[in-house]
Amino acid sequence: MLTRDNDRLSDALKRINLSPLGAGALAGSGLPLNRELVAEKLGFAGVTQNSLDTVSDRDYCIEFTSAFSLLMQLVQVMITP
């Protein structure tokens, strides 16, 4: 059971482990940024590809809330006599 919860959280982390540097609503950034280098230095898996999706996406909030809710239910069952 804990393995499934760990898998859920790991999968969610993979989807958000992207650097949003340079993303702006619609236009992105006009600054000469080396997004890949900064992402690498900060430990991100990569950079986001779509700035509009980057600034408007809220799926990760639901995903993490759901995963932690399921984990909390499991922990409650485990600690209840």
PyMOL commands that set and color helices and strands:
alter all, ss='L'
color gray80, all
select helices_A, chain A and resi 2-16+35-42+51-56+59-79
alter helices_A, ss='H'
color red, helices_A
select strands_A, chain A and resi 18-19+46-47
alter strands_A, ss='S'
color yellow, strands_A
deselect
rebuild
show_as cartoon
